[in-house]
Structures are given as C-alpha cells and as structure tokens.
Amino acid sequence: MFLLALTNGLVIGIIYALAALGVSLVVGIMNVVNFAHGEFYILAGYFSYHFANTLGMNYLAAMMLSVGLVLIFGMIIEVLLIRKTYGDDLYSLILTFILSIVLQNTYLLVFGPYPNKPPNWVKGATNVFGQFYYGNQRLAACGAGLVVIAIVYLMLKKTWFGRMLRATSQDREVAELNGVNTTALNMLSFGLGCALAAAAGVILSPIFPVTPTGGMAVALTAFVVVVLGGMGSFWGCVVGGLIIGLVENFGAAFISSGYRHVFGFIILIFVLLVRPAGLFGNREI
Amino acid sequence: MAMLEITGIDIFRGETQVLWDISLTVEKGERVAILGSNGAGKSTLLAAIIGMLKPTAGSILFHGLPITGSRPFENTRRGLALVPEGRRVYKEMSVIENLKMGAYPKRGRSRMAETMEEVVSLFPILGERREQLAGTLSGGEQQMLAIGRALMSRPELLLVDELSLGLAPVITKEIFRVLMQLGQEVTILMVEQNVEQALKYSQRAYVLESGRVVREGDSRVLGEDQGIRRAYLGM
C-alpha cells in the first residue's frame, strides 16, 4: 500500500506540476491569473479525442496538433481579450473567469455532456517492485509529463526565448530596454501557458476522460500548486506538484479517499502560514 | 548632422507636466552631462529619449531619423542604450546571463563573444564573478554590470542615469574613469546629481531647473561659473 501510494503520488504529481507550469508562467511574466486554464486543458482533450477517434489520426499526431491549436487559440485570446487589461489585474481576472464559463458552456453545446476519452497509447500493466500491477498508460503518462517538463526546463535555461522570459518576469521595463518586444512576448507566453495546459490535457485525458466542466478541478489544483511552490518559480511548480500529488495519495490511502483534495489544502495552509510567498517564492505578496 | 537632436519636447507624467520645451543636441563622440537638482526632470528626459515616456510636443531625432514615440525595444535595436537609475540588474540571473541579456538586440548578438571580452577587460571583477547571481554583487559591482549590460548591445549612444547614486566616491570615480576609456565610438549622455564629477567627465553640459533648460555650455566654463558653483557645489 505504501509503494502504491508513492507511485500514484509521483505519477499524479508530475502531471500536476505540468498543469501548474502554465499558470505559473503566465503569472510570472504577465501578472495575469488565467482562470480559464483548465478549459484550455479540456479543449486539448476534446481535440485529441476527435482527431484520433473521429478523424482516425495517429494518437501522437492528434496530440501534437491539439497542443498546437490550443497554443494559437491562447495567443488569439491574449490579443483579443487580455491585452487591453494590462495595468489592472482585476480586469484580466474577471475576463478569464467569464471566458472559463463561456468555454464550459460551449463545450457542453458542441461536444455534449458525456465524458470523451482519447485512445490509450499503450496496453496492459507492469508489475512494479514485485508488489502490484500498475497501468502502463499511467506510467507512460508520467514519462510524457517528465519529458515535457524537461523540455520546458531546457527552453527556460538554454535558449534566448527562455532568457527573455526570465528577464521579463524579473523586470519588464529593463527587459524592454534590452530590446525585448514585451508586447509580442506577452502573446507568446500566454499562448505557451495555454499550450502547457493542453499538454497536460492530452497526456491525462486517456486516463481521466474530459467533460465540459472538468477543467475547474484541474485549474484549482494548478493554482494550489503554484501558490504552494511560489508564484513564477519553475522548481516551485515541480516540487509543489509532487508534494500535492504525494500528500493527496498518501492521505487517500491511509486516511480516507473521500478527503483526497482536503489534504492538499491543509498542506497549503500550513506552508502559507510559515512562508507566505510559497516554498520557492521570493516575491513580496 | 547631430547624432541626437531634441527640439522643443514637452513631457507629462500623468497629469503633471515635468519637462517644458526642452531642446538639446549631442554630437557623435561627445560626452554630455545633464545637471540639476532632485526633481528637475533629468531622469524624465532620459526616459523620454529611450521611449519610456512619450513627448506631447516636439521631436527627437537620432541620426536625423525621428524616434519620437518609438518604444524602448525599438530604440535599443537602433543603437541607443540606457543604464537605468538604481542599476536594476536581473538579480536572480548570473552576471554572465545579465550580460548576455544585454546582447539580445541583433547588433549585439552577432558580436556577443567579442563584446563580452571587451566588457570583462573594462570591468575585470565581472569576469571573476561571472557565475555569481547579480543580486549578490555589491552596489558598485552592480553598477558596473548595468553599464556592461548596456554596452553588450554595442550602442552608439549610451544614456547613463545617476551613475553615482548610492555609491562610494572612490567607486564612482573608478567607474567614470572606465567610461572615459570607451573611446569615440560610444557617445555618452549622462544625468548626474554629482555636479563636480559630471563637469569633470563631460565636455558640454545642460543645466535643468524645474523642467526647463536654464544654462548650457562648455563644462569647464560652467564649472567656473559663480552661479553654478553657488547653486550646486555649495561654494
């Protein structure tokens, strides 16, 4: 039971981290909290379901295309809705909240109320530690999540784009003085934030099928992870995601599965009492 | 044609007018200082030149091309660079990454390695601390880094805002001395509260008072002017 909870916690934690990275990126760069984050996750799930099941595409191609489309959709949203709100964080908060409701109802109209599940990538189960059998799809999802996180890390640390992102998140005005077109960067980073939600969506939807309102829980968990880890911190997201994943699964295994989400919130409250800026945060709040 | 030619600009910060009808020129290779007391509008003038504030009247020409109302990133790509007041290095990035970030515009990126060597030879301490986070540097080292970062874009016109602010006099002197080594290809327009230093290290100067240019001329002549000495040097 201990090892099973550990495995579950790590697998889910990686995916939480991935979902949180997108939120954290957008908060760090643009100071915008994207309430519709979960809806971008769901949209990618629907896309990959229909590309693979309805159009018969290869599952990998379907996933890539879905993430790409959500990236573009995110950039369009930034240009049409978010761009006008810079300077007043409250407006973007309200706008993205409305967007999330509009998207949920659009999904209900277009895709219907029933859960949609894209095809599994792999079949069967693997014996883990000689103790229990664990679904291969979950292990594959964990691996895919790690790959995406590693790509994000390398992009942030090794590329000009990543350097621009980090510089802008530290001092927007000075980044502009260094020749960064921060207007264009906002559009790209909002799109990238949505694409990370989409990546989590296509990876997780074969395990947890998507529903029109399923994004709420995803976004909520992502916010918890971001606040726990510290706004705008890469390692905060990774460690925060793993902590929430582990705590939830150990709590569910040893105390009660009915209170699964409560455990994460309790940890969050304790961390915030001691470190209001989050584990890796250094911004004043 | 002057490198920088400002004609009759007015600047507002919010509702308040901060600069009135400012005109000034900077020739290629010159060292020009803008002097004035706190709140005279010196930093505002630099912010307007680099594009952080938009003039409501007048024009700014760089090599004869109008740059009035251009954004800072466009002006940096054109060959201007601002060393901001208070240094504002990227505290959570290493020294080397701060310098690389300065080389982001194409003009800097194509010659990054070469410029990096030049900057490190100007400020050897930056080479010694290359992997250190910029936030852990002393004030003087941060100022050197801020200047180095601005130089990484290979600017033709370097705008320096309050270099001496919060630094020990001996450090300020050292940094000024390095700036003077830059040679003719970098033109410098500096804003300084430390009038004595500014006059010493510039050829010409403008004196701002409550948002207007009240005096201009040769730095040596201004330094000997009784009115200036009484007002700014306390003698």
Interface residues (C-beta under 8 A of the other chain):
Chain A: W160 R163 M164 R166 A167 Q170 D171 E173 V174 A175 E176 L177 N178 G179 V180 N181 T182 N282
Chain B: I50 M52 R71 P72 F73 T76 R77 A81 L82 P84 R88 Y90 K91 E92 M93 E97 K100 M101 G102 Y104 P105 G108 R149 S153
